[in-house]
Amino acid sequence: MLGPCALRSALCALSCVSWLLLRSGAAQRLKSPALPIQSEREPLPSKGLSGCSFGGRFYSLDDSWHPDLGEPFGVMHCVQCFCESQRGRRGKVLGKVNCRNIKQDCPDLDCDDPILLPGNCCKTCPKDAVEKKQTDAMLDTFDYFHDKSKEKEGDLHKSYNDRSYLSSEDLGPTESRTDFVAVLTGVTDSSGVARARFALTRTSLAFSITYKRMSRPNKIVFLDSEGNAVFEQKVPKGQSDMICGVWKNVAKPLLRQLQAEQMHVGMSTSAGRREETRGKIIKHRALFAETFSSILTSEEEKSGMGGIAMLTMSDAENNLHFILLLQGLIKSKEPLLVPIRVQLMYRHHVLREIRANITSHNPDFAEVLTNLNSRELFWLSRGQLEITVATEGQPPKKISGFITGRKSCDTIQSVMSSGEALTPGKTGGVGSAVFNLHDNGTLDFQIQVAGLSSDVVGVTIELKPRRRNKRSVLYDLTPEYSRTSGQAVGSWSRLEARHIHMLLQNELFINVATMHSLDGELRGQIKALPYSGLEAPRHELPTPLAGHFVSPPVRTGASGHAWVSLDKQCHLHYEIVVSGLSKTDDVTVNAHLHGLAEIVELDDSSTPHKRLLTGFYGSQAHGVLKDISGDLLTHLDQGTAYIQVSTKLNPRGEIRGRIHVPNSCGPGTRDEAEEAELDDLLVKDPEELKKDPNTCFFENQHQAHGTRWTPNYDKCFSCSCQKRTVICDPVICPVLTCSRTIQPEDKCCPVCDERKEPKDMKAPEKVEEHPEGCYFEGDQKMHAPGTTWHPFVPPFGYIKCAICTCKGSTGEVHCEKVMCPVLTCSHPVRRNPSDCCKECPEEDRSAPGLEHGDMMQADSPRHCKFGKNFYQNSESWHPWVPVVGEMRCINCWCDHGVTKCQRKQCPALTCSNMTRTDGSCCPECIDVTAADELTVKAPDKKRTWRH
C-alpha cells in the first residue's frame, strides 16, 4: 500500500543521514560529494501520536488524500488513500494506510460531451449543463452573486474577465479557502464589540480581529463545542485596534466543529480591569462580496449589545447592499417579532431610513440602499457615513457605527511583470507595489521598478481594458515617480467609493509605461496577499525579483518580490509572490536562498551555501528557514545573499533579487539565543507544564516538549520528550583507535588518554584545545576537544552512519559519513539493526557478484532499487504503482544507482476531433466521417466516447 515510500527507498539511507545532520546544527562539511538539496519540512509527529506517515507527510486518523508520487508521475487523482484506525495487540489505536482506485466509482453522465477538469479523476458535464443552485433568500439582494460565473465577451484577456480571476489560482492544487466571521459582544463587565474574520486553508486558520469600546485584549481564546479552550494566543502590546494571528495545525475533530459552526472565539483584557467578549464562528457567503464594514456599538455601559454590518456596492449602479449581524438587541428567547429602524446618517442627519422586523431566532437583516447620490458616495469614501439600528419598543435599544473600507491583516500589493502587460513581452524587468488604505479613504502607495528596457514615462492605476488599446486610467502617479531611485512613494487622498470597492475586490491594475512600450511594459493586478503569521515586514517595500538580476540576465516575462526577515532565534522568515510565469505547463517553482553573489559560476552540486526554501505551485510561497549556516548569515548581513526562483525552463534561475538583512547572528549569538529559548522552556512553572498537552511525565517530573535530559537510572541513556512520548536511546560509544583510554566520571563513553600515549603509536591530529570544547545542537551537550561520537538526533536517536569530532582549535563540530567497505558477497547482512554497514556472512564471504548489494557499499556501477525490484545499470522498465498497476506511459531507467523516470512526450495535434484508444498514451486525430461511423455503430454514446 505504501507506494510513494517504495519509490524513494533506493535513496533513503543516503539522504536521511544528510538531512538529519542538517537538522542537528552540525557544521555541514561532509567530505563526500554534496547530496541533492532537500526541501525544508516540518518533522513528522512522534510515535505517540496516532496517525499515518505517507510520502514524507503525516496524516491524522480518518484523513483522506490523493498520493503525490512526484515528477513525472504527479498527483494520482484516481487513487484515494485513507488513514484508517486499527487497534494493536495492546489495545493501542494505530493508523494504517489503505489506498484504492476510485475511477470505477465515476458516475454515468447524461450530457453529450463530458469534460475532464484538471485535478479530477472523473469527467463532468460542462457548467452550462448543470442547473445553478438557488442562493439563500437573505442574499438575494446581493446582486454581486448573480451571474458572476458568466464571462463577458470582448475582453482582451481571460485573466481580466470581470471577477473571473477571483478564483483560488494562487493556492496550491490541493488547497482551498473557507471564510468565517464572528461577532463578539461583552459577557463579563464589558461594553466592547469586536468583529473577527477567519480564513481556513487546509489546517491553518488565519484571523483578523478589530474591536471597539474596550481596552486592548491580552489574549485570544478558541473554544470547542463543550466550551473547552483548545487554542490560546497572547496579544502583543500596541496602539492599533487590529489583532492578527494564525492557528496552525488545527486538529481534524476541531476542523469538523468549525465547519459545523460549533466553535466560539473569545477575547479578554488584563486582570486589572477584566473585560471579556465572546462570539460564535459562522460561515457567511457575504464575506466574499464585502468591501465596506462597520462595527456597531451601544452607548450603554456593559449592555452586551453589538453587531456588524457587511456592505458592498453594485457593479453597474450606485446601490449599497448590506447585511446586519446583530447580538443582544432582543433579550427574549421567544420568537417574537421586534420592529427595528435602520438609518443611514451623516453628522446626526438622517439620510435614509428602513423599517423592518426581526426575531430572536433570526436577528440578522439584509437590505439595499438604491441610487446613492454624489454627496452620499463622497461621505462613504471618507468614512463619514454612520449606520444605526434601533428597536421601536420602550425603552429603545440602539447600536451604531461608522462605515469604512473593509479591514483585515492582509496586505494589498502587486507584482508587475512584462508577461502580464497588455502586449505581453519578455523584458526581464520587474515592478513591485505595496498599498495601505486608511479609514478616511486615503491610499498610501510605495512603488519600485527595475530592469526596464527604457525610461519610465507613466505610472498609472487602471481598470481592466474593455477594448484593445483602450486603457481606462483612474489615477496618474507619474508625478511621484523618481528616476533616480526608481520609486514612487506618496498618498492619494481623492479615492472614490466605487474605486475603494474595486480595490478591495482585486479589480484594479497598475501599469508602467516606458519609452519603448508606451502602452505599458509592466502590468500587475492589485490584490490582497493573505496574512500568513510570519514575521515579515510587509509594511516595507519587498525585494524585487527579476530576470534582469540573474547572471547572465534572463529575458523572461516573469517577475516577483519577496519579504525576508530574521527573528531573535536567527530563523529566516520569507514570503514570495511571483507573476507572469507560463500557465500553459504545470510549472513547479523552486525558490532557493543563496549565499554567494556569483553563485551561477559554480556547479550546482558543489554550491556550499545553497539552501532550498520551498517548491510551490501557483504564485505564492512562504515559510521559515532554520539552521542557517554562519557564512550565509554573514552574507545576509553584508547584502551579498539573494533569493532565486527557478523553473523547468530555467533551472539555473529565472528571476533573482539581492537581499540585505542586517543581523548580529554569529555562531555564538545564535547559540545563546537558542539556549535562552531552551532556558525559557525549562523554567516553566510546573503547574503550567501540567496543562500543556504535549508535556511528558517521567521519573516523577514533567518535561516540556522538545527537551532532552540524561535519566537518573542510567547515565548511558539519553531521553527526549516528543509530544507526550518519552523516547530514550542508549548512548552508542564510538570505536577508539588509541591504546590507552580513560573513563570520565560524568561521561558514559571512554576517551583517549593522549598524555600517556606511547611515542611509537600514531598520534592523533594535534589540536590546540578550546577551553570550552564544542557544543553540539543534536544532543545539546558540550563535548571535550578531540572527542568523537555518533550524533544524536531526536526523535530518531543515535545515527551510527555518521561520526562527529570536536575540533578543539576552533570549537567547531565536524561530521562526516561512515564509509562502508566494498563487499563481494551476493547477500550481505546487517548483524545488528543499529549497525550502519552490512557484512558478508561467514559462509558467503568469497561469493562473487553484488546482486542485491547496498547502494552505500558499492563504488562500482550501482544498481537501482525501485519498489521491491532491483535493476542493472542502464536497464529500463515501466513502473508499477500499487492500485493503479503498470504505467506504460512512463519510462524509467537506472542511471548509476539513481532511478530516473519520464512521461512519454505526445506530439501537438491541430485537429478538433481527437480520441485515445485503449493502451495508447497519446491522443490521435480522427476525421469527421470516421467519427460519424463510430457514432452510428455505438448507440450508447457515453460508453463509446468514455476513456
BAKOLGU-700007 format. One record per residue (C-alpha): z negated, y negated, x; residue in three letters. Coordinates in steps of 0.25 Angstrom, whole numbers, plus 5000, padded with zeros to 4 digits. Layout:
ZYXAla;...
This chain:
500050005000Met;499749905012Leu;501249885015Gly;501149745022Pro;499949795031Cys;500849905036Ala;501949815039Leu;501149745049Arg;500349865055Ser;501249865067Ala;500749725072Leu;499349745066Cys;498649785079Ala;499349675088Leu;499249555079Ser;497849585073Cys;497149575087Val;497849445090Ser;497549385076Trp;496049425078Leu;495949355091Leu;496549225086Leu;495549225075Arg;494449255084Ser;494649125092Gly;494849195106Ala;495749125116Ala;497149175112Gln;497649215125Arg;498149355124Leu;498949405136Lys;499849485127Ser;501149415120Pro;500849325109Ala;500749385095Leu;501449345083Pro;500749225077Ile;500049265064Gln;499749175052Ser;498249115051Glu;497649195039Arg;496249205034Glu;495449325038Pro;495449435028Leu;494149455020Pro;493149545025Ser;492949695021Lys;491849655012Gly;492849585002Leu;493549674992Ser;495049654992Gly;496349704999Cys;496949665012Ser;498449665012Phe;499449605021Gly;498449515028Gly;497849455015Arg;496649485007Phe;496749514992Tyr;495549514982Ser;495449634972Leu;496449624961Asp;497349534969Asp;498849564968Ser;499949514977Trp;501349544982His;501349594996Pro;501949505006Asp;502649585017Leu;503049465026Gly;504449445031Glu;505549495028Pro;504849575016Phe;504149455009Gly;503349464997Val;503549594989Met;503549534975His;503849674969Cys;502549734975Val;501249694970Gln;499949734977Cys;498549734971Phe;497149734977Cys;496449844969Glu;494949874969Ser;494450014972Gln;493050064976Arg;492750134989Gly;491950254991Arg;490650164992Arg;491050084979Gly;491549964986Lys;492649894980Val;493949894989Leu;495349834988Gly;496549924988Lys;498049864989Val;498949924979Asn;500449884978Cys;501549914968Arg;502949884965Asn;503049794953Ile;504549784952Lys;504549894942Gln;503649814933Asp;504649704931Cys;504949674916Pro;506349694910Asp;506949554907Leu;507649504895Asp;508549394902Cys;509949424907Asp;509749364921Asp;508349384927Pro;508049324940Ile;507049354951Leu;506249244955Leu;505649224969Pro;504349294971Gly;504549384959Asn;504749534958Cys;505349544944Cys;506549464939Lys;506249364928Thr;507049294917Cys;507449144920Pro;506549044915Lys;507548994905Asp;507449134898Ala;505949124897Val;505349054886Glu;504348944890Lys;502948954886Lys;502348854877Gln;501448754884Thr;499948724880Asp;499848634868Ala;498948544876Met;500048524886Leu;501248494876Asp;501048344878Thr;501248364893Phe;502848364894Asp;502648384908Tyr;502648534905Phe;503848534896His;505248574902Asp;504748554917Lys;505448684921Ser;506848634918Lys;507648584929Glu;508348444927Lys;509748444930Glu;510448354940Gly;509248364950Asp;509648354965Leu;508748454970His;507948564963Lys;506748524970Ser;506848394964Tyr;506848444949Asn;505948384940Asp;504548444943Arg;505248584946Ser;504848564961Tyr;503348574956Leu;503348724957Ser;502448784967Ser;503448794978Glu;502448744988Asp;501548864986Leu;501849004992Gly;502549114985Pro;501249174981Thr;500549054977Glu;500348974964Ser;499548864960Arg;498648844947Thr;497948714944Asp;496648704937Phe;495748584932Val;494348564929Ala;493548444922Val;492148434928Leu;491048364920Thr;489648344922Gly;488648454920Val;487348404927Thr;487048254928Asp;488448214930Ser;489348114924Ser;490448164933Gly;491848214929Val;492848284938Ala;494248334938Arg;494548464946Ala;495948514949Arg;496248644955Phe;497448714961Ala;497348864963Leu;498348924974Thr;498049074976Arg;496549084979Thr;496348934983Ser;495848834973Leu;496048684977Ala;495348584969Phe;495348434968Ser;494148364960Ile;494048224956Thr;492748164949Tyr;492148044943Lys;490747994939Arg;490048084949Met;489548084964Ser;490448154974Arg;490148304972Pro;489648384984Asn;490148524979Lys;491148594970Ile;490848724964Val;491748824957Phe;491048914946Leu;491549044941Asp;491549094926Ser;490049124927Glu;489648994933Gly;489449044947Asn;489848954959Ala;491049024966Val;491448914975Phe;490848784981Glu;491448674989Gln;490648564995Lys;491248424993Val;491348335005Pro;490748195004Lys;491748085001Gly;492147964993Gln;493348024985Ser;493248074971Asp;494148194975Met;493648324979Ile;494548434985Cys;494348574989Gly;494948714989Val;494248844985Trp;494948954993Lys;495049104991Asn;494549104976Val;494149244973Ala;495049324963Lys;494049324952Pro;493749174952Leu;495249154952Leu;495349234939Arg;494249144933Gln;494949014938Leu;496249064931Gln;495449094919Ala;494748954919Glu;493349014920Gln;492948934932Met;492148804933His;492048694944Val;490848604947Gly;490448484956Met;489048434959Ser;488548324967Thr;487348324977Ser;485948354973Ala;485548204973Gly;486248174960Arg;486748304956Arg;487948294947Glu;488848414943Glu;490148434935Thr;490848554931Arg;492148594924Gly;492948714921Lys;494248744929Ile;495448764920Ile;496948774921Lys;497848664915His;499348644914Arg;499248494914Ala;498748494929Leu;500248524933Phe;500648394926Ala;499548304929Glu;499748174937Thr;498748084932Phe;497248114929Ser;495948054924Ser;494448094925Ile;493748054912Leu;492248024913Thr;491147974904Ser;490347844906Glu;489147924901Glu;488147984911Glu;488148134912Lys;488948154900Ser;489648274904Gly;490948224899Met;492248204906Gly;493748244907Gly;495048234914Ile;496448184910Ala;497748244916Met;498948164914Leu;500448164917Thr;501648084913Met;502948124906Ser;504148144915Asp;505048044907Ala;504147954899Glu;502947874901Asn;502047974894Asn;500648004899Leu;500148144895His;498648184897Phe;497748294895Ile;496248274894Leu;495148384898Leu;493848334892Leu;492448384895Gln;491148354887Gly;491748254877Leu;491348364866Ile;489948424867Lys;490048504855Ser;490548654857Lys;491048654843Glu;492648644841Pro;492448504835Leu;493648404835Leu;493248284842Val;494148154841Pro;494448084854Ile;495147954859Arg;495947954871Val;496247824877Gln;497147764888Leu;496547634893Met;496747524903Tyr;495547444907Arg;494847474894His;496047444885His;496547564877Val;498047584879Leu;498247724872Arg;497347804863Glu;497447944857Ile;496448014847Arg;496348164847Ala;495348274844Asn;494748374854Ile;493748484853Thr;492648544862Ser;493548674863His;494748594867Asn;494348454873Pro;495648434880Asp;496648334875Phe;498148314878Ala;499048194874Glu;500148104879Val;500247954880Leu;501647914878Thr;502447794883Asn;501547734893Leu;501947584895Asn;502147524909Ser;500747464909Arg;500147594906Glu;500947664917Leu;500547564927Phe;499047574924Trp;499247724924Leu;499747714938Ser;498647624943Arg;497547724937Gly;497047614927Gln;497247694914Leu;496047754908Glu;495947874899Ile;494747884889Thr;494347994880Val;493247974869Ala;492748044857Thr;492747984844Glu;491348024840Gly;490047954841Gln;489647924852Pro;491047934858Pro;491148004871Lys;492147944881Lys;492747984895Ile;493747904902Ser;494547904916Gly;495647824923Phe;496947894925Ile;497447914939Thr;498447994947Gly;498048144948Arg;497148164959Lys;497048284968Ser;496748334982Cys;498248364984Asp;499048274994Thr;500248204989Ile;501248225001Gln;502748245004Ser;503548315015Val;504948245017Met;506048335023Ser;507548325025Ser;507748455017Gly;507148385004Glu;508048265005Ala;509048224994Leu;510048275004Thr;509348385012Pro;509548385027Gly;508848435039Lys;508448325048Thr;507148375053Gly;506348255048Gly;505048245040Val;504348155031Gly;502848165026Ser;502048085016Ala;500648085010Val;500348004997Phe;499047964991Asn;498947924976Leu;497747834972His;497147814958Asp;497847674957Asn;499247724959Gly;499347684974Thr;500147784982Leu;499747794997Asp;500847855006Phe;501047905020Gln;502447945025Ile;502947985038Gln;504348035043Val;504848095056Ala;506148155062Gly;507148075053Leu;508548065057Ser;508547915056Ser;507747795052Asp;507047795039Val;507647695028Val;506847735016Gly;505547805011Val;505447814996Thr;504747894985Ile;505747944975Glu;505948024963Leu;506848154963Lys;508248114962Pro;508948124949Arg;510348124955Arg;510848144969Arg;510748014977Asn;509947954966Lys;508547934972Arg;507447884964Ser;506547794973Val;505247764968Leu;504547694980Tyr;505047644993Asp;504147665004Leu;505047625015Thr;504347485018Pro;503147565022Glu;503947655032Tyr;503747625047Ser;504847675056Arg;503847665068Thr;502847765062Ser;503847845053Gly;502847825042Gln;502647755028Ala;501247725024Val;500747645012Gly;500447634998Ser;501247624985Trp;500447554974Ser;501447544963Arg;501547694959Leu;501947704945Glu;501247804935Ala;502547884934Arg;502647894949His;501247944951Ile;501548054941His;502748094948Met;502048084962Leu;500948184957Leu;502048274951Gln;502748284964Asn;503948214959Glu;504148114970Leu;504848114983Phe;504848034996Ile;506148005002Asn;506447965017Val;507847895019Ala;508447875033Thr;509647805039Met;510447935039His;509947985026Ser;509847865016Leu;509447955004Asp;508348025012Gly;508148105024Glu;506848155020Leu;506248185006Arg;505048255001Gly;504348274988Gln;502948214986Ile;502048314981Lys;500548354981Ala;500048454992Leu;498948534986Pro;497548524992Tyr;497248635002Ser;495848615006Gly;496148595021Leu;495648485030Glu;497048425031Ala;497148275032Pro;498148255020Arg;497848105019His;498548085032Glu;500048105035Leu;500348245039Pro;501048295052Thr;502548295049Pro;503348425052Leu;504848415055Ala;505948485062Gly;506148355070His;504848395077Phe;505248535081Val;505748555095Ser;506948555095Pro;507048475082Pro;507448555069Val;508348495059Arg;507748545046Thr;507548495032Gly;506048545032Ala;504848455036Ser;503348455033Gly;502048405036His;500648455040Ala;499248415039Trp;498348465050Val;496848445054Ser;495748515061Leu;494348545055Asp;493048545062Lys;493248685066Gln;494548655072Cys;495348725062His;496748675059Leu;497048635044His;498448615041Tyr;499348595029Glu;500848595030Ile;501948555020Val;503448575022Val;504648535015Ser;506148555016Gly;506148705020Leu;507248785015Ser;506948845002Lys;508148945002Thr;507349045010Asp;505949105009Asp;505549025021Val;504149055027Thr;503648945035Val;502748955047Asn;501848845052Ala;501348845066His;500448755073Leu;500848745088His;500048685100Gly;501248655109Leu;502148535107Ala;503348605113Glu;503048745107Ile;504548775104Val;504748785119Glu;503948915119Leu;504149045113Asp;503449075100Asp;502849205106Ser;502149125117Ser;501749005110Thr;500248995113Pro;499848895103His;500648925091Lys;499848955078Arg;500348995065Leu;499848915054Leu;500448985042Thr;501649035035Gly;501948975022Phe;502948975010Tyr;503348845002Gly;503048715008Ser;501548705011Gln;500448775020Ala;499048755024His;497948825031Gly;496948815042Val;497148865057Leu;495948915064Lys;495648965079Asp;496548855085Ile;496648865100Ser;496148755109Gly;497548725114Asp;498048705100Leu;496848615096Leu;497148535109Thr;498648515105His;498148475091Leu;497248375097Asp;498348315106Gln;499448315095Gly;500348425103Thr;500248525092Ala;501248535080Tyr;501448615067Ile;502748685066Gln;503348755053Val;504348865056Ser;505348935046Thr;506249055047Lys;507448955050Leu;506648885061Asn;505548985066Pro;505248895078Arg;504948775069Gly;505648705058Glu;504648585057Ile;503548535066Arg;502548425067Gly;501548385078Arg;500048375074Ile;498948305080His;497548335076Val;496548275086Pro;495348365088Asn;494248405097Ser;494348555094Cys;494148605109Gly;493748745111Pro;492248705112Gly;492348615100Thr;492948715091Arg;491948825095Asp;490848725092Glu;491448695078Ala;491548835075Glu;490148875080Glu;489648755072Ala;490348805059Glu;489748945062Leu;488348885064Asp;488448815051Asp;488848945045Leu;487649015051Leu;486548915048Val;486848925033Lys;485648935024Asp;485249075021Pro;485249045007Glu;486648985007Glu;487149115015Leu;486649205004Lys;487449124993Lys;488749135002Asp;489549254996Pro;490149285010Asn;488749305017Thr;488349435023Cys;486949495023Phe;486649575036Phe;485349615043Glu;484549525032Asn;485349405036Gln;486449325028His;487649305037Gln;488749195034Ala;490149245032His;490949235046Gly;489649245054Thr;489449345066Arg;488249405072Trp;487649515080Thr;486849605071Pro;485349635074Asn;485549785074Tyr;486549795086Asp;487049685095Lys;488349765098Cys;488849735084Phe;489449605079Ser;489349575064Cys;490049475055Ser;490049425041Cys;491349425033Gln;491149395019Lys;489949475015Arg;490349585024Thr;489649615037Val;490549675048Ile;489849725061Cys;490649775072Asp;490149845085Pro;490349755097Val;491449825106Ile;491249805121Cys;492449795130Pro;492649895141Val;492149825154Leu;492949855167Thr;491749815177Cys;490849915183Ser;489549845180Arg;489149795167Thr;487849735161Ile;487349725147Gln;486849595142Pro;485649595133Glu;486249515122Asp;487649575122Lys;488249705117Cys;489249735128Cys;489049745143Pro;489749655152Val;490149665167Cys;489149625177Asp;490049545186Glu;488949515196Arg;488749655200Lys;490249705201Glu;490649775214Pro;491549695222Lys;492649805223Asp;492749805208Met;493749725201Lys;493049595198Ala;493349535184Pro;494049395184Glu;493049295189Lys;492849185180Val;491949065180Glu;490849095170Glu;490849005158His;489348975155Pro;489549005140Glu;490549115140Gly;491549125129Cys;491349105114Tyr;492249205106Phe;492549165092Glu;492749305087Gly;491249355089Asp;490749205091Gln;490049245103Lys;489849195118Met;490449295128His;490049295143Ala;491049255153Pro;491949375157Gly;491549465146Thr;492549535137Thr;492449585123Trp;493249635111His;493449515101Pro;492649525088Phe;493449465076Val;492749475063Pro;492949545053Pro;493749635062Phe;492749665072Gly;493049685087Tyr;494449695092Ile;494649795102Lys;496149765105Cys;495749635111Ala;494749595122Ile;494149455125Cys;493649395138Thr;492749275141Cys;493349195152Lys;492149135158Gly;492849015165Ser;493348955152Thr;492549015141Gly;493749065134Glu;493949195127Val;495249275132His;495649385123Cys;496749485125Glu;497349615118Lys;496949745124Val;498149805129Met;498349955125Cys;498950055135Pro;500350115132Val;500150255127Leu;501150365128Thr;500650455117Cys;501250465103Ser;499950465095His;498950365101Pro;497550355094Val;496450255094Arg;495150325097Arg;494250225090Asn;494650135078Pro;494150015086Ser;495050045099Asp;496149955102Cys;497050045109Cys;497550185106Lys;497550305115Glu;498250435117Cys;497550565112Pro;497150655123Glu;498250765119Glu;499350655118Asp;499250575130Arg;500550615136Ser;501350615123Ala;502650535125Pro;503150425116Gly;502450325107Leu;502850365093Glu;501750295086His;501150205097Gly;500250085094Asp;501049955096Met;499949895105Met;500050015114Gln;501550015118Ala;502349925127Asp;503649995125Ser;504549965114Pro;503649965102Arg;503750045089His;503549975075Cys;502650025064Lys;503049985050Phe;502150035039Gly;501850185043Lys;503150205051Asn;503450185066Phe;504750135070Tyr;505450135084Gln;505950005091Asn;507249955085Ser;507050045073Glu;507449985059Ser;507050025045Trp;506849975031His;505349945028Pro;504650025017Trp;503649945009Val;502550015000Pro;502850004985Val;504249944988Val;504850054997Gly;505950035007Glu;506449895008Met;507949915012Arg;508249775012Cys;507349755024Ile;507549805038Asn;506449825048Cys;506549855063Trp;505649885075Cys;505749775086Asp;504849815098His;503649845089Gly;503849735079Val;504349775065Thr;505449665060Lys;506049665046Cys;507149585040Gln;507749585026Arg;509149615025Lys;509949485024Gln;510849465012Cys;512149385012Pro;512249265004Ala;513049284991Leu;513849174984Thr;514149254971Cys;513349224958Ser;513249374953Asn;512449464963Met;511749594961Thr;510949684970Arg;511249834970Thr;510149944972Asp;509749964986Gly;510549834991Ser;509749724998Cys;510749614995Cys;511449564982Pro;512949574980Glu;513949494973Cys;514549554960Ile;515749494953Asp;515749454938Val;516549574933Thr;515649674940Ala;514449604934Ala;515149614920Asp;515449764922Glu;513949794926Leu;513449714914Thr;514349804905Val;513949934911Lys;512449894910Ala;512049844896Pro;510549824901Asp;510849704910Lys;509349694914Lys;509349834920Arg;510749814927Thr;510449684934Trp;509049704938Arg;508849724953His;
